[in-house]
Amino acid sequence: MNSKIIAYTGVHGTGKTTAVYEAAAQYKKQGYNVGIIFETARKCPLPVLSLDCKKPSVHAQQWIFARQMQEEIEAAMHHDIVISDRTIVDVIAYTRHFQYRSTAYAMESMASQFSYKEVHFKMLHANDYCFDDGFRYTEDLELRCNIERIMIGLYEKLMIPLIFE
């Protein structure tokens, strides 16, 4: 069902949201019924990686994963094409980075059943859109680089092809 989803992935601050808006506009001009999934972490009622929280809880990661999965399934049911700001794999990478191993493992098992039409990977070194938006913690470049490495490994492990940008 998720094969209708064109997703933008990468660590925070690489221009995914900008790319989502641009892609959605292009598909709408072509006459498609387009759905957009905005970054689910910003909807989480629990503390997430932000200016106020440098380590989200395992419960926050579980909430984000479940919400992302739900939104992907529902959007694919109602739209010709869905443009997503992130994937469920992104959540797994952040979960792994913060050492929630058993949760990440369970998430990986579920993620292996999802497929995407396209996944565009916004590389950190090529897309520095990182700016203070009043929400996102962007000061730690090492954290962002580590999460990017984890993401690339997960996509490879799950055999999800990437379009590097």
Backbone as CSV, one residue per row, in Angstrom:
resi,resn,N_x,N_y,N_z,CA_x,CA_y,CA_z,C_x,C_y,C_z
1,MET,0.815,-1.203,0.000,0.000,0.000,0.000,0.855,1.263,0.000
2,ASN,1.992,1.258,0.662,2.820,2.455,0.769,3.583,2.772,-0.507
3,SER,3.418,1.982,-1.565,4.172,2.231,-2.786,3.747,3.521,-3.486
4,LYS,2.766,4.206,-2.954,2.369,5.512,-3.477,3.174,6.646,-2.839
5,ILE,4.014,6.310,-1.869,4.696,7.337,-1.085,6.057,7.689,-1.669
6,ILE,6.231,8.971,-1.902,7.530,9.540,-2.266,8.003,10.260,-1.010
7,ALA,9.087,9.777,-0.434,9.531,10.299,0.848,10.857,11.034,0.716
8,TYR,11.025,11.992,1.608,12.294,12.712,1.740,12.839,12.365,3.103
9,THR,14.080,11.905,3.112,14.701,11.437,4.327,16.045,12.116,4.513
10,GLY,16.560,12.035,5.710,17.833,12.644,6.065,17.699,13.233,7.464
11,VAL,18.820,13.618,8.010,18.781,14.194,9.356,18.124,15.565,9.318
12,HIS,17.816,16.049,10.505,17.171,17.355,10.586,18.107,18.443,10.052
13,GLY,17.508,19.380,9.324,18.262,20.505,8.789,18.861,20.275,7.421
14,THR,18.283,19.374,6.629,18.833,19.122,5.289,17.890,19.546,4.161
15,GLY,16.790,20.189,4.478,15.900,20.715,3.447,14.786,19.789,3.008
16,LYS,14.443,18.830,3.826,13.374,17.891,3.464,12.030,18.595,3.297
17,THR,11.685,19.442,4.228,10.381,20.103,4.176,10.260,20.970,2.924
18,THR,11.303,21.681,2.601,11.308,22.491,1.367,11.094,21.590,0.160
19,ALA,11.794,20.470,0.113,11.664,19.532,-1.009,10.254,18.946,-1.089
20,VAL,9.642,18.678,0.065,8.284,18.133,0.096,7.308,19.118,-0.550
21,TYR,7.398,20.378,-0.172,6.507,21.395,-0.761,6.708,21.504,-2.267
22,GLU,7.947,21.504,-2.711,8.235,21.615,-4.146,7.695,20.415,-4.916
23,ALA,7.915,19.215,-4.392,7.438,18.001,-5.067,5.912,17.965,-5.109
24,ALA,5.281,18.297,-4.001,3.816,18.289,-3.961,3.238,19.265,-4.980
25,ALA,3.818,20.436,-5.088,3.340,21.422,-6.063,3.469,20.895,-7.489
26,GLN,4.580,20.234,-7.790,4.787,19.683,-9.136,3.744,18.616,-9.465
27,TYR,3.493,17.714,-8.537,2.505,16.657,-8.791,1.089,17.215,-8.881
28,LYS,0.788,18.224,-8.088,-0.535,18.845,-8.169,-0.737,19.509,-9.523
29,LYS,0.300,20.147,-10.048,0.220,20.767,-11.378,-0.058,19.722,-12.457
30,GLN,0.395,18.497,-12.223,0.181,17.410,-13.182,-1.192,16.758,-13.009
31,GLY,-1.982,17.246,-12.058,-3.341,16.763,-11.876,-3.520,15.630,-10.886
32,TYR,-2.485,15.275,-10.154,-2.592,14.212,-9.161,-3.268,14.711,-7.886
33,ASN,-3.986,13.799,-7.224,-4.529,14.034,-5.893,-3.379,13.740,-4.932
34,VAL,-2.783,14.795,-4.381,-1.561,14.663,-3.592,-1.841,14.841,-2.110
35,GLY,-1.303,13.930,-1.331,-1.348,14.053,0.123,0.048,14.373,0.629
36,ILE,0.121,15.108,1.706,1.409,15.447,2.301,1.414,14.958,3.746
37,ILE,2.506,14.309,4.129,2.718,13.933,5.525,3.815,14.836,6.054
38,PHE,3.440,15.702,6.984,4.409,16.605,7.586,5.139,15.886,8.710
39,GLU,6.270,16.403,9.091,7.114,15.757,10.091,6.325,15.420,11.354
40,THR,6.193,14.132,11.625,5.360,13.680,12.745,5.962,14.014,14.108
41,ALA,7.282,14.130,14.191,7.909,14.417,15.485,7.398,15.722,16.075
42,ARG,7.080,16.669,15.229,6.592,17.960,15.726,5.201,17.870,16.337
43,LYS,4.499,16.781,16.070,3.149,16.580,16.619,3.170,15.812,17.935
44,CYS,4.317,15.261,18.277,4.425,14.386,19.443,4.149,15.151,20.739
45,PRO,3.274,14.623,21.599,2.980,15.296,22.867,4.070,15.080,23.929
46,LEU,5.049,14.254,23.619,6.152,13.974,24.535,7.392,14.749,24.089
47,PRO,8.339,14.978,24.962,9.554,15.696,24.565,10.342,14.931,23.495
48,VAL,10.686,15.621,22.420,11.477,15.048,21.328,12.805,15.797,21.241
49,LEU,13.698,15.322,20.404,14.976,16.007,20.215,14.700,17.442,19.787
50,SER,15.000,18.366,20.683,14.685,19.769,20.432,15.611,20.646,21.247
51,LEU,15.396,21.936,21.177,16.191,22.858,21.980,16.043,22.563,23.468
52,ASP,14.865,22.077,23.869,14.580,21.806,25.282,14.925,20.385,25.722
53,CYS,15.147,19.497,24.781,15.348,18.082,25.104,16.446,17.500,24.224
54,LYS,17.553,17.147,24.820,18.685,16.623,24.042,18.620,15.112,23.862
55,LYS,17.733,14.428,24.617,17.540,12.989,24.474,16.066,12.663,24.686
56,PRO,15.362,12.366,23.597,13.952,12.015,23.741,13.799,10.670,24.445
57,SER,12.651,10.450,25.046,12.390,9.184,25.730,12.059,8.095,24.716
58,VAL,12.156,6.873,25.157,11.777,5.748,24.307,10.291,5.845,23.958
59,HIS,9.490,6.372,24.875,8.057,6.510,24.608,7.796,7.537,23.506
60,ALA,8.599,8.595,23.466,8.463,9.580,22.386,8.791,8.925,21.046
61,GLN,9.847,8.129,21.018,10.238,7.457,19.773,9.150,6.475,19.330
62,GLN,8.567,5.755,20.265,7.492,4.821,19.933,6.275,5.573,19.385
63,TRP,5.945,6.697,19.996,4.801,7.486,19.552,5.026,7.981,18.119
64,ILE,6.222,8.513,17.860,6.530,9.048,16.526,6.468,7.936,15.482
65,PHE,7.035,6.778,15.802,7.020,5.650,14.874,5.586,5.237,14.550
66,ALA,4.776,5.054,15.586,3.390,4.618,15.380,2.604,5.656,14.576
67,ARG,2.805,6.917,14.880,2.092,7.986,14.168,2.518,8.053,12.703
68,GLN,3.847,7.922,12.445,4.338,7.944,11.069,3.747,6.775,10.280
69,MET,3.754,5.609,10.872,3.214,4.426,10.219,1.722,4.615,9.916
70,GLN,0.982,5.111,10.886,-0.450,5.353,10.706,-0.694,6.354,9.576
71,GLU,0.037,7.444,9.582,-0.170,8.470,8.558,0.185,7.958,7.172
72,GLU,1.237,7.145,7.061,1.600,6.584,5.755,0.497,5.671,5.235
73,ILE,-0.029,4.816,6.082,-1.086,3.886,5.666,-2.339,4.650,5.256
74,GLU,-2.772,5.593,6.085,-3.999,6.341,5.794,-3.866,7.212,4.551
75,ALA,-2.753,7.899,4.418,-2.577,8.785,3.260,-2.561,7.994,1.955
76,ALA,-1.920,6.828,1.958,-1.862,6.001,0.753,-3.252,5.511,0.336
77,MET,-4.172,5.391,1.295,-5.539,4.957,0.986,-6.348,6.051,0.298
78,HIS,-5.983,7.317,0.515,-6.826,8.422,0.065,-6.246,9.282,-1.052
79,HIS,-5.014,9.027,-1.460,-4.365,9.905,-2.437,-3.679,9.098,-3.528
80,ASP,-3.569,9.728,-4.717,-2.839,9.102,-5.824,-1.356,8.995,-5.487
81,ILE,-0.829,10.070,-4.929,0.578,10.162,-4.545,0.640,10.835,-3.186
82,VAL,1.556,10.361,-2.360,1.768,10.946,-1.042,3.226,11.398,-0.971
83,ILE,3.426,12.632,-0.543,4.772,13.162,-0.351,4.983,13.250,1.163
84,SER,6.042,12.594,1.641,6.260,12.504,3.083,7.569,13.161,3.508
85,ASP,7.476,13.935,4.563,8.640,14.547,5.200,9.120,13.552,6.256
86,ARG,9.956,12.619,5.835,10.536,11.534,6.633,9.865,10.207,6.316
87,THR,10.451,9.134,6.854,9.903,7.788,6.740,9.966,7.138,8.122
88,ILE,9.392,5.946,8.216,9.495,5.227,9.481,10.945,4.835,9.768
89,VAL,11.753,4.704,8.724,13.170,4.355,8.903,13.907,5.477,9.640
90,ASP,13.549,6.704,9.385,14.165,7.833,10.082,13.994,7.685,11.594
91,VAL,12.795,7.315,12.000,12.502,7.167,13.428,13.385,6.067,14.031
92,ILE,13.564,5.000,13.283,14.408,3.899,13.765,15.839,4.380,13.964
93,ALA,16.337,5.176,13.037,17.713,5.675,13.143,17.898,6.527,14.399
94,TYR,16.974,7.418,14.664,17.062,8.241,15.874,16.936,7.352,17.119
95,THR,16.058,6.365,17.064,15.868,5.446,18.183,17.152,4.663,18.449
96,ARG,17.797,4.209,17.398,19.077,3.497,17.543,20.145,4.418,18.131
97,HIS,20.213,5.634,17.604,21.224,6.575,18.088,21.115,6.772,19.600
98,PHE,19.905,6.846,20.100,19.699,7.085,21.526,19.714,5.794,22.353
99,GLN,20.179,4.697,21.730,20.458,3.441,22.436,19.218,2.696,22.932
100,TYR,18.091,2.884,22.282,16.890,2.123,22.628,16.856,0.889,21.720
101,ARG,17.769,-0.023,21.968,18.048,-1.145,21.057,16.857,-2.071,20.829
102,SER,16.204,-2.501,21.892,15.105,-3.457,21.707,13.939,-2.808,20.967
103,THR,13.701,-1.555,21.230,12.635,-0.836,20.523,12.997,-0.675,19.051
104,ALA,14.240,-0.309,18.780,14.695,-0.150,17.393,14.584,-1.475,16.642
105,TYR,14.946,-2.559,17.287,14.861,-3.877,16.659,13.413,-4.208,16.291
106,ALA,12.491,-3.964,17.208,11.075,-4.222,16.934,10.571,-3.336,15.785
107,MET,11.011,-2.091,15.772,10.626,-1.174,14.696,11.148,-1.668,13.343
108,GLU,12.386,-2.146,13.325,12.976,-2.659,12.081,12.149,-3.807,11.524
109,SER,11.699,-4.671,12.386,10.883,-5.807,11.959,9.616,-5.324,11.260
110,MET,8.986,-4.312,11.810,7.773,-3.763,11.209,8.095,-3.016,9.916
111,ALA,9.189,-2.295,9.890,9.562,-1.493,8.715,9.856,-2.356,7.499
112,SER,10.287,-3.583,7.727,10.618,-4.461,6.601,9.390,-4.785,5.752
113,GLN,8.208,-4.502,6.263,6.978,-4.769,5.522,6.481,-3.558,4.734
114,PHE,7.161,-2.424,4.839,6.756,-1.210,4.146,7.564,-1.038,2.865
115,SER,6.951,-0.405,1.886,7.675,-0.076,0.657,7.326,1.359,0.265
116,TYR,8.225,1.955,-0.477,8.051,3.343,-0.917,8.238,3.411,-2.423
117,LYS,7.523,4.330,-3.043,7.684,4.545,-4.486,9.085,5.093,-4.761
118,GLU,9.491,6.089,-3.971,10.828,6.690,-4.070,11.218,7.198,-2.687
119,VAL,12.511,7.137,-2.399,13.021,7.749,-1.176,14.219,8.611,-1.568
120,HIS,14.057,9.918,-1.374,15.114,10.888,-1.685,15.874,11.177,-0.397
121,PHE,17.171,10.890,-0.414,18.006,11.094,0.765,18.717,12.437,0.652
122,LYS,18.365,13.349,1.522,18.981,14.677,1.549,20.236,14.585,2.420
123,MET,21.385,14.547,1.760,22.669,14.375,2.452,23.043,15.623,3.248
124,LEU,23.594,15.393,4.408,23.986,16.470,5.305,25.011,17.403,4.663
125,HIS,26.029,16.841,4.037,27.094,17.676,3.476,26.646,18.475,2.252
126,ALA,25.571,18.062,1.592,25.121,18.741,0.375,23.916,19.646,0.594
127,ASN,23.330,19.607,1.768,22.068,20.309,2.011,22.065,20.951,3.391
128,ASP,22.785,22.008,3.551,22.844,22.639,4.865,21.770,23.706,4.996
129,TYR,20.564,23.241,5.333,19.448,24.148,5.575,19.295,24.393,7.061
130,CYS,20.287,23.985,7.804,20.204,24.022,9.251,20.164,25.468,9.756
131,PHE,19.073,25.821,10.376,18.931,27.151,10.947,18.092,27.039,12.211
132,ASP,18.186,28.037,13.023,17.439,28.028,14.280,15.976,28.309,13.990
133,ASP,15.150,27.272,14.112,13.716,27.439,13.886,12.950,27.533,15.199
134,GLY,13.708,27.640,16.312,13.081,27.757,17.612,12.617,26.441,18.192
135,PHE,12.819,25.350,17.439,12.363,24.037,17.887,13.484,23.008,17.874
136,ARG,14.117,22.855,16.752,15.053,21.761,16.509,16.433,22.034,17.093
137,TYR,16.997,21.031,17.730,18.357,21.095,18.256,19.316,20.832,17.102
138,THR,20.073,21.849,16.693,20.917,21.735,15.509,22.396,21.961,15.780
139,GLU,22.754,22.201,17.018,24.129,22.575,17.325,25.115,21.421,17.245
140,ASP,24.678,20.189,17.384,25.571,19.044,17.472,25.735,18.373,16.108
141,LEU,26.758,18.781,15.367,27.019,18.218,14.045,27.396,16.743,14.140
142,GLU,28.130,16.354,15.176,28.512,14.942,15.345,27.284,14.049,15.492
143,LEU,26.293,14.499,16.252,25.039,13.764,16.412,24.366,13.590,15.057
144,ARG,24.283,14.664,14.299,23.623,14.618,12.992,24.369,13.686,12.032
145,CYS,25.704,13.715,12.042,26.504,12.832,11.186,26.310,11.370,11.572
146,ASN,26.268,11.096,12.865,26.073,9.722,13.328,24.702,9.202,12.917
147,ILE,23.678,10.006,13.079,22.332,9.582,12.696,22.267,9.350,11.189
148,GLU,22.938,10.194,10.418,22.949,9.999,8.962,23.587,8.651,8.603
149,ARG,24.685,8.298,9.247,25.327,7.001,8.996,24.376,5.846,9.350
150,ILE,23.709,5.974,10.468,22.754,4.939,10.879,21.639,4.814,9.841
151,MET,21.120,5.944,9.380,20.044,5.934,8.385,20.467,5.189,7.123
152,ILE,21.625,5.541,6.593,22.091,4.916,5.353,22.218,3.404,5.548
153,GLY,22.762,2.983,6.688,22.883,1.551,6.979,21.536,0.861,7.069
154,LEU,20.566,1.517,7.685,19.227,0.926,7.810,18.540,0.782,6.456
155,TYR,18.627,1.808,5.620,18.009,1.702,4.300,18.637,0.567,3.513
156,GLU,19.959,0.433,3.639,20.658,-0.661,2.963,20.196,-2.008,3.514
157,LYS,20.155,-2.138,4.820,19.732,-3.390,5.466,18.311,-3.774,5.065
158,LEU,17.430,-2.780,4.989,16.031,-3.025,4.641,15.807,-3.098,3.131
159,MET,16.886,-2.944,2.377,16.865,-3.002,0.912,15.888,-1.987,0.303
160,ILE,15.907,-0.793,0.856,15.106,0.302,0.334,16.045,1.190,-0.470
161,PRO,15.872,1.253,-1.788,16.786,2.063,-2.613,16.624,3.553,-2.325
162,LEU,17.727,4.259,-2.392,17.746,5.693,-2.126,18.170,6.472,-3.365
163,ILE,17.626,7.659,-3.487,18.076,8.632,-4.480,18.815,9.698,-3.691
164,PHE,20.136,9.721,-3.814,20.936,10.655,-3.017,20.920,12.044,-3.643
165,GLU,20.679,13.035,-2.801,20.627,14.431,-3.260,21.497,15.279,-2.369
